[in-house]
Amino acid sequence: MEGEGETPSKSRIIPAKSEARASGTLRFILKFTPLYKRMGITGVLVSGGKDSTFALKSVLEHGRSRVLLISALPGREDSWMFHTPNLSLMDRFAECIGLPLLKVGVSGEKEREVEELASALRRLELEALVSGAIASSYQKKRIDGVCLSLGIRHVAPLWGRDPVEVLKEEIAAGMEIIVTSVSAEGLGEDWLGRRLDEQAVEELLSLSKKFGFNPAGEGGEYETLVLNAPFFKHRLEVREVKREWLKTRGVLRLA
């Protein structure tokens, strides 16, 4: 049990030691602070990407004072459900915003990773879970299921909207967004690390018509990281950058 004076931003769920993994089950060590014992907490699923950050902005604008950031950390990069690039930055991302962060280790295996998230959240007293889902029925249905099992609301403020319009609004709102991975024909290595601005959106729209991908990245064509936004307390500074490129796809490893 942590002391009354400790900051809630240091509380998190962390995977158990290797013996738990060897048993074939994913267990968690849960550390509580008084914040997590109160009712009325809104959990926000965040990955550092543009859409989950924009959904968080909506939550804060509606005056929610008890907000808990929740990040799922898949054990494999081909997770069906969760964003994976640069999740090692999530502690610093939360510090930039000034909100507590809960990190949940999940296997990254289809369906099992969703059950693991639900199991971890069951130990909290949330009243709602917010996601940045826009058009992925796969993602929304599974978060709906998690919330149903917990008896809480799933709030998806961006759901059903035009993804390109959302992207334009994110840029207009002053969010500093960079591309951290690409995996679609037409998006070359030069897109890694590129900031998404009005010019970039126009290029994405043009390329998407030629190569047939979603210009907002809704099909996983690219992933992003938000470095700054008007509601951040300070900018997320990147200290190290490493580019990895394999034929037609690549990722920007940041530290």
VEXLUMPA-496990 format. One line per 5 residues: their letters; for each residue z, x, y of C-alpha. Coordinates in Angstrom, 3 decimals, padded with zeros to 6 digits. Layout:
A> Z/X/Y ~ ...
//
This chain:
MEGEG> 000.000/000.000/000.000 ~ -000.954/001.395/003.377 ~ 001.414/001.540/006.306 ~ 001.475/-001.082/009.030 ~ 000.220/001.388/011.606
ETPSK> -002.901/002.503/009.775 ~ -006.302/001.438/011.004 ~ -008.079/-001.179/008.869 ~ -011.362/000.695/009.196 ~ -010.066/003.113/006.545
SRIIP> -009.539/000.419/003.909 ~ -012.188/000.079/001.270 ~ -012.886/-000.626/-002.354 ~ -013.665/002.584/-004.173 ~ -014.956/002.986/-007.752
AKSEA> -012.391/004.055/-010.323 ~ -012.499/007.503/-011.903 ~ -014.943/008.584/-014.590 ~ -012.881/007.168/-017.488 ~ -013.546/003.667/-016.178
RASGT> -017.265/004.330/-016.016 ~ -017.215/005.688/-019.568 ~ -015.770/002.415/-020.825 ~ -018.892/000.623/-019.618 ~ -017.056/-001.422/-017.007
LRFIL> -016.955/-000.975/-013.272 ~ -013.417/-001.191/-011.979 ~ -012.166/-000.917/-008.471 ~ -009.134/000.400/-006.688 ~ -008.398/-002.001/-003.871
KFTPL> -006.410/-000.891/-000.844 ~ -005.182/-003.641/001.456 ~ -004.084/-003.617/005.066 ~ -002.531/-006.626/006.817 ~ -005.981/-007.574/008.177
YKRMG> -007.237/-008.495/004.719 ~ -004.268/-010.766/004.049 ~ -005.075/-013.125/006.881 ~ -007.153/-016.247/006.581 ~ -010.231/-016.752/008.701
ITGVL> -011.965/-013.445/007.987 ~ -015.747/-013.390/008.198 ~ -017.340/-010.832/005.893 ~ -020.715/-009.450/006.953 ~ -022.930/-007.710/004.412
VSGGK> -024.328/-004.648/006.159 ~ -026.522/-001.763/005.072 ~ -027.199/-000.178/008.449 ~ -030.661/-001.758/008.440 ~ -032.194/-003.870/011.192
DSTFA> -031.746/-007.364/009.749 ~ -028.141/-007.108/008.592 ~ -027.266/-005.519/011.944 ~ -029.026/-008.328/013.815 ~ -027.126/-010.894/011.738
LKSVL> -023.902/-009.088/012.677 ~ -024.899/-009.350/016.347 ~ -025.152/-013.126/015.922 ~ -021.662/-013.262/014.410 ~ -020.143/-011.274/017.264
EHGRS> -021.915/-013.390/019.874 ~ -020.320/-016.486/018.372 ~ -016.909/-015.057/019.119 ~ -015.715/-014.250/015.627 ~ -012.721/-011.959/016.107
RVLLI> -011.802/-011.271/012.469 ~ -014.900/-009.578/011.144 ~ -015.048/-007.311/008.115 ~ -018.132/-005.214/007.384 ~ -018.985/-005.100/003.674
SALPG> -021.403/-002.593/002.148 ~ -022.551/-002.606/-001.461 ~ -023.158/000.913/-002.768 ~ -025.531/000.795/-005.772 ~ -025.218/003.462/-008.412
REDSW> -029.007/003.732/-008.641 ~ -031.792/003.773/-006.072 ~ -033.875/001.043/-007.726 ~ -031.323/-001.698/-007.085 ~ -032.884/-005.156/-007.247
MFHTP> -030.543/-006.554/-004.656 ~ -029.241/-003.973/-002.232 ~ -030.571/-001.499/000.329 ~ -029.965/002.092/-000.774 ~ -031.183/004.694/001.804
NLSLM> -028.498/006.562/003.742 ~ -025.497/004.481/002.704 ~ -023.437/007.661/003.071 ~ -023.565/006.970/006.822 ~ -021.817/003.604/006.586
DRFAE> -018.379/004.930/007.567 ~ -019.816/006.361/010.767 ~ -021.916/003.226/011.318 ~ -018.747/001.101/011.208 ~ -016.965/003.488/013.565
CIGLP> -019.832/003.141/016.063 ~ -019.312/-000.623/016.073 ~ -015.523/-000.459/015.926 ~ -015.048/-002.776/012.939 ~ -013.306/-002.300/009.578
LLKVG> -015.527/-001.494/006.605 ~ -015.160/-002.355/002.930 ~ -017.372/-000.372/000.541 ~ -018.018/-001.875/-002.887 ~ -019.433/000.291/-005.641
VSGEK> -021.893/-001.602/-007.849 ~ -023.997/-000.503/-010.808 ~ -027.387/-001.281/-009.258 ~ -028.373/-003.125/-012.444 ~ -030.130/-006.474/-012.102
EREVE> -027.668/-009.417/-012.003 ~ -024.731/-007.232/-013.015 ~ -024.562/-005.753/-009.491 ~ -024.234/-009.259/-008.044 ~ -021.382/-010.106/-010.421
ELASA> -019.655/-006.863/-009.454 ~ -019.860/-007.734/-005.777 ~ -018.414/-011.188/-006.439 ~ -015.584/-009.686/-008.501 ~ -014.632/-007.328/-005.673
LRRLE> -014.778/-010.002/-002.958 ~ -012.661/-012.351/-005.041 ~ -009.672/-010.165/-004.159 ~ -010.075/-010.914/-000.465 ~ -009.414/-014.048/001.553
LEALV> -012.761/-014.603/003.240 ~ -013.837/-017.883/004.787 ~ -017.525/-016.953/005.030 ~ -019.994/-014.274/004.012 ~ -022.883/-013.434/006.350
SGAIA> -026.171/-011.865/005.304 ~ -029.366/-010.793/007.043 ~ -031.626/-012.539/004.510 ~ -034.819/-013.829/006.095 ~ -037.390/-014.636/003.429
SSYQK> -036.176/-013.260/000.091 ~ -035.273/-016.217/-002.127 ~ -034.087/-013.744/-004.765 ~ -031.519/-012.291/-002.383 ~ -030.414/-015.557/-000.788
KRIDG> -029.950/-017.441/-004.070 ~ -027.715/-014.714/-005.418 ~ -025.577/-014.520/-002.295 ~ -025.402/-018.329/-002.374 ~ -024.107/-018.002/-005.941
VCLSL> -021.513/-015.401/-004.967 ~ -020.227/-017.645/-002.186 ~ -020.178/-020.707/-004.426 ~ -018.071/-018.819/-006.975 ~ -015.654/-017.789/-004.204
GIRHV> -015.531/-021.214/-002.575 ~ -016.744/-019.888/000.780 ~ -019.779/-020.413/003.025 ~ -022.885/-018.245/003.009 ~ -024.112/-017.909/006.588
APLWG> -027.670/-016.607/006.929 ~ -028.542/-016.867/010.640 ~ -032.041/-015.424/010.176 ~ -033.027/-017.425/007.095 ~ -036.415/-019.146/007.211
RDPVE> -037.483/-017.560/010.483 ~ -040.726/-015.687/011.057 ~ -039.869/-012.077/010.075 ~ -042.217/-010.610/012.685 ~ -040.638/-012.677/015.449
VLKEE> -037.206/-011.521/014.273 ~ -038.395/-007.900/014.396 ~ -039.662/-008.373/017.940 ~ -036.343/-009.945/018.958 ~ -034.418/-007.049/017.426
IAAGM> -036.398/-004.602/019.541 ~ -036.118/-006.772/022.662 ~ -032.358/-006.939/022.128 ~ -032.149/-003.190/022.669 ~ -031.600/-002.113/019.070
EIIVT> -032.639/001.499/018.386 ~ -034.241/001.237/014.939 ~ -035.837/004.032/012.930 ~ -037.782/003.922/009.670 ~ -035.930/005.655/006.826
SVSAE> -038.218/004.950/003.862 ~ -041.748/003.756/003.210 ~ -043.356/002.548/-000.007 ~ -046.545/000.733/000.918 ~ -050.182/001.747/001.105
GLGED> -051.064/002.301/004.739 ~ -047.662/003.687/005.711 ~ -047.818/007.461/005.636 ~ -045.245/010.211/005.982 ~ -045.598/010.062/009.755
WLGRR> -043.684/006.757/009.720 ~ -040.529/008.432/008.419 ~ -038.121/008.730/011.323 ~ -040.350/006.741/013.661 ~ -038.617/004.450/016.125
LDEQA> -039.680/000.819/015.981 ~ -040.796/-000.262/019.437 ~ -043.475/-002.631/020.731 ~ -046.243/-000.124/020.026 ~ -045.010/000.426/016.476
VEELL> -044.964/-003.333/015.860 ~ -048.579/-003.638/016.995 ~ -049.555/-000.826/014.627 ~ -047.650/-002.447/011.762 ~ -049.436/-005.753/012.401
SLSKK> -052.813/-004.012/012.365 ~ -052.049/-001.994/009.224 ~ -050.617/-005.020/007.436 ~ -053.880/-006.917/007.899 ~ -055.834/-003.998/006.476
FGFNP> -053.547/-003.129/003.551 ~ -051.875/-006.476/002.859 ~ -048.165/-005.664/003.287 ~ -045.441/-007.498/005.192 ~ -045.282/-005.973/008.688
AGEGG> -041.547/-006.675/008.926 ~ -040.811/-004.891/005.645 ~ -039.656/-008.065/003.892 ~ -041.176/-006.913/000.622 ~ -039.424/-003.562/000.709
EYETL> -042.451/-001.869/002.285 ~ -040.095/000.097/004.494 ~ -036.372/000.402/005.187 ~ -034.617/001.042/008.467 ~ -031.457/002.327/010.096
VLNAP> -030.009/001.145/013.402 ~ -028.771/004.075/015.461 ~ -027.644/002.110/018.491 ~ -027.392/-001.378/019.968 ~ -025.793/-002.909/023.065
FFKHR> -022.739/-003.993/021.056 ~ -022.138/-000.488/019.604 ~ -019.257/001.450/021.130 ~ -021.272/004.652/020.776 ~ -024.540/005.828/019.253
LEVRE> -024.803/006.921/015.625 ~ -025.718/010.588/015.876 ~ -027.747/012.131/013.057 ~ -026.749/015.697/012.257 ~ -029.157/016.575/009.461
VKREW> -032.598/015.273/008.507 ~ -034.445/015.877/005.240 ~ -037.846/014.393/004.408 ~ -038.789/013.645/000.817 ~ -042.350/012.585/000.069
LKTRG> -043.892/011.739/-003.295 ~ -047.593/010.831/-003.217 ~ -047.527/007.399/-001.520 ~ -043.854/006.886/-000.714 ~ -041.011/008.749/000.887
VLRLA> -037.508/008.666/002.231 ~ -035.655/010.214/005.137 ~ -032.288/011.590/004.020 ~ -029.866/011.624/006.941 ~ -026.422/013.090/007.385
//
